[in-house]
Amino acid sequence: MKAPRRAIPLIITSLVVTLLSSSSAGAFGGPGSDVRGGANDSGELSASASHSRIKVTQTSGPTGGKQGTVASTDVNWKPPPCWYEPVFTPEQLKNFSENDGSGDAGLRDGWYGSELWTDHFRDEKDATTIFTKPATVKGYKNYNLGKKGYFWRGVAPNVTELDDTSLCSRLMFWQDAGEIPDVPKAPTPEVLADYAYDKIKVPETEVELKPAARSTVNLPTWVWLDRGTFKDVKVRAELPGTGLWAETTAQPVALHLDPGTEDAEVFPASGDCAINDDGSIGTPYTKGSADKTPPCGIRYLRATDGAPYQLSASVTWKITWEGSDGSAGDLPDGTFETTQDMNVQEIQSINR
């Protein structure tokens, strides 16, 4: 719900910036709103500090079929909770102030009413803040019109998870064009790479099986993925107005099988089937191989009784990144898992 407008008292010539609860920081200009503010990653304009302007595009890898996002194998890893980014040019801020004027002046600081935007950013009145040092912030003249640059503010896509209210809490401030602010939590290529982690879309893991319809107790089921099914997925994250970018790459490195029951054997015994040099996984079944041990597969030891087993196949993706300043590194591996029904029949011999 949009907070009601209210007057905020002036102390001498200073404006007082009030603290909002964490849930209120994203209450202005939600998705699809008509508020005129900074552009978010969908290209829309928003006055909410919960919307980032980072643009993420996939530059290589499969784009069709069913897809999903990877889950980090490191349960303790989290992307940065917040950072600063440019939100308004002088012209955009003037237009925003004159046409709406309710929004987030900072990640934890909200202003109500266009008169407060004009007082500080147009009429040079200082603002007294609660969590920013120094507490008094010098005002701007006429939105800095004629200057090249941006007004920056803190952004937190998951603002409700931001426990430390001092993080990224600086009141919206000016930075000349072509410069990155020299402040804690300024954006870096690594921040962009981390942000892009859960934007990577990888194909679902539906493996080929032989026999396809029904497995047989004590006979191996061959499992494989054809060459080219899994390819590297690369996404590029860019922060407009900064020259900063990062490319995050997900590379498939292994397939893990879980037969869905303890009454089964997996091949290899670890359940981890490596990616072959040609990009395939396992080896396709060929006629006459029914009694052979597959390089990647399962042998069920007990038949299903009504309900099928849930065969789980998860691909591990190695995640790396490189940035606009030549920096590079690794991020935690990611996994994506799918399940499929496995019916197992009690027949001791079968022709294949």
N, C-alpha and C positions, 0 to 999 in steps of 0.2 A: 504494500500500500504506500502511496506517495505521502511523505510527511507533510503536515499542514504548514503553510507559510506562517512565519511569525517574525516580529521585529527583534533584532538583537541589539542590546544597548551599546552605545559608543562610550568609550572611556577616553575623555579628552578628545583627541583626534584619531584614536585608534579604533579599528573594528575588532570585535571579539569573535573568534572562530570557535564554534561549539563542537564538542565531541559527540559522535554518533556511536551507537552500539554497532557491533560487527555485522549484524544482520541488516543494518540500515545503510551500510556503505554501498551496497549494490541496489538500493531501492529506487534510484532515479534512472529513467531512460533505459528500461530493460530491453530485451531482444525485440526488434521490430518497432521500437518506439520512434516517435517523430521528433525527438530532441536533437538539436543541432550541436554536436560536440565533436570529439575526436573519433576517427574511424576505428572500428574494431576489426578482428581478423576476418569477418565476413564482408567487409567493405562498407557496412552501415555506420552511421554516425551515432555516437552514444555519449551521454554525460555520466556514465556509471564507471567507477573505478574497478569494478569487477570484470570489465571487458578489456581484453588486450588488443592492441593494434597489430600484433605479430601476425604476419601472413605466412601460412604454411602451404606448400604445394608439393605434390609428388612428382619427382623428376625422372624416376625409372622404376621398373618393376611392374607386375601385373595389375591391371586396373579393373578387370571384369570378374564376374562370379561372386560368390559369397566371401566376405572378408570380415576381419575383426581386429581388435587391438591386442597387443602383447601385454602380458603381466610380468612385472619384474621378478626375477628369481631372488633378489635381495629384498627381504621384507622390510629392512631398515632404511632403504633408499627412498628419498622423496625429492621431487623437483623443488626449486627455490620457491618459497611461499609468496614472495613479492619482489618487485623491482620498479625502477622509475622508467618512464618512457614518454616521448613527446605526444601531446594530445591536441593542442590548439596552435595554429598560426595566429598572429595578431588579428588578421581579418576574420578568421573563424571565431575567435573569442568575442570580437565585437558583435558579430552576427548572432552568436549564441546568447550573449548578454541582452541584446535588444529584443530577441524573439522568444526567449523562455527564461533563462537565468536561474533555474533550479537544478542543482546537480552537485557533484562531488568536487570540492576544491582540493581535496587530498584524500588519501585512502581512509583515514579515520575522521576527517573533518568535513562536515557538510554545511552548506550555506542555504538559506531559505530566502528567496526573493531576489529579483534582479538588481535591486538597489545596492545590495552588498557586493555584487560583482562589479558594478560600475564604480562604487566608492573606492575599492582597493585597486582594481585594474585599469580604471579610467581616470579617477580623480586623485590619485596619489596618496590616499589615506593609508596609514600604516595599519597592519593587522596584528593583534595580540593573540598568539596561539598558545595552546595548552601543552602540547608534546614536542614542539619543535624548538630547538636552541639555535640562535637566540629567540627569545619569546616574542620579540617585536620584529615584524617583517615589513620592510620598507615597501610602500605602494608604488604603482606604475602609472605613467602618464599616457593617457589615451591608448591603452592596450598595446603599447610599443609599436603602433602603426608606423610603417616606413622602415622598420628594422627587419633583418633576415634572421629567422630563428623560430623557436617553438617555446610554448609554455609546457613544462613537464609536470607530471604528478605520479604518485605511487599507484601501482596496479597489482591486484591480487585476484587471479581467476577463482580461487577457492577462499574467499575472504572470511568465511565462517570458521575456517581452520587456522586462521592467523591468530595465535595466542598472544604474541608479544606486540602490544599496541605501539611500541616505539619503532617497529620496523616500517620503513617506507612511509612514515607519517608526515614527512615534510610538506608544508603547504605548497600548492602549485607555484612553480618558479620558472624564471626565464633562462634560456640557454641559447647562445648564438648558433647560427646554422653551421653545420659541419663539425660541431664539438659535442663530446660526450661529457656529461656532468662529472666533476671530480667529487663524488659523494659516495658514501656506502650504499650498496644495493644498486649502483649504476648498472645498466645492462652490459653484458659481454656475450661473445659468441657461445660460450659454454652455457649461459643462461638460455639462449635461444635453442641450443641443442637439447637441453633438459626439457624445455617446454614442448618440443616436438616429439618427445618420446612416446607419449600416448596418442599422438596423431598419426603414427605409422599404422597403415592398414595392411595386414598380411592375409594371404588366402587361407581359407579353412582347410583342415587336415583330414580329408576323406581318402583313406588309403585303398589301394586295389588289393583284392583278396582272391585266393584260389584254394578251395572252392569258394565261389562268390555267394551262393545262396545259403548253404548250410555246411558247417564243418562236421567232422566225424571224430568221435572219441578215439584217441591214441594215434590219429594220423595228423601230420603237420598241416597247418594252414599257412600258405606263403603270403607274405605281405610286402608290397613294394609301392613306390611312387615313380611314375615315369619321368624321364629326363625332361627338364624344362618346366615341370609343374611348379617347382619352387625356385625363385630367382631372388637376387638381392633387391631389396626395396629401399629407395633413397628418397628422402624428403628434404626440402630446403625451407628453412625458417628465416624470414627477413623482417627487420623492424624498420618501417618507412621513416625517412627523415634522419637516419643515423649512419647509413652505410654498413651497418652490422648485419651479418648473415652467418648461418651455420648449416651444414648439410649433415644429416643424421642418417646412417646406413644400417639396415638390418640384414644380416647374412644368415641363411639357414645353415646350421652345422650338424644337427642330429635329430633323429626321430625316436621318441620314447614310447614303448608299448606297455599298456597295462591291460591284461586280459579280462579284468572285471570279476575274477574269481581266484581263490587260492588253489583251486583244482585245475591248474594249468602250468605249463612250462613255456618260457619265452626264449627266443633265439635272437641274439646272444643272451646269455643268462642275465645280464644287466638290464635287458630290455631296451638298450640304446643302440639303434641302428644308425651307422654313420652315413653321411652324405658322400656318394661316390664322386670321383673327379668330374664326371660328365653332368653332375647335378641330380642324378637319380638316387633313389634310396632303395636298398635291397636288390633282389634279382627276380625278374618275372618268372613265374612258373612255366616249365616246359614239359611236354608230354614225356612220361616215363620217370618223372622225379617225385612221384607220390611218396615213396619211402625214404627219400633223402632228407637230410636236415637243411632247412632253408637258412641262408645267412641272416634273414630277418623274417621272423614268423612266430607262430604260437602252436602248441600242442595242447588241446583240451583233454582232460582226464576224466571228466564227468559230463554226461549229457544234460542239456537244459530240460527243465520240467515246467513247461508252460511259459514262463517269463524268460526272454533271452538274456544272455550276458551282455554287459555294456563294455564293449571294447573301446578303450581310450587311447587315442593317438595324439601326442603333443610334439610339436616341433620346437626345438630350441633355436633362438635367433641371437647371434652375436651382434651387439649394438656398438657402433663406433661413430665418431663425429670429427669434422674438421671445420675450421672457422675462417672468417674473412681476414683475420690478422695472422694467419698461418698456424694458429694453435690447433691442437687435435687431442683426442683421447678416447677412452673407452667408457661406456656406460654399462650398467648391469645387464647381463643377458636377459632376454625376454622369452616367454613361452606362450604358445597359443594351442589350446586343446579342443578337440572335438571327440564325440562319442558316436558309436554306431552299434546297432543290434548284431549279436552273434548267436545264432541258433546252432546247437550242437546235437547231432543224432548219435544213437547207440547202435552203430553197425561196425563190425570188426573188419570187414573187407569191402572195398569199393573199386570199381574200374574208373580210371581217369584218363 
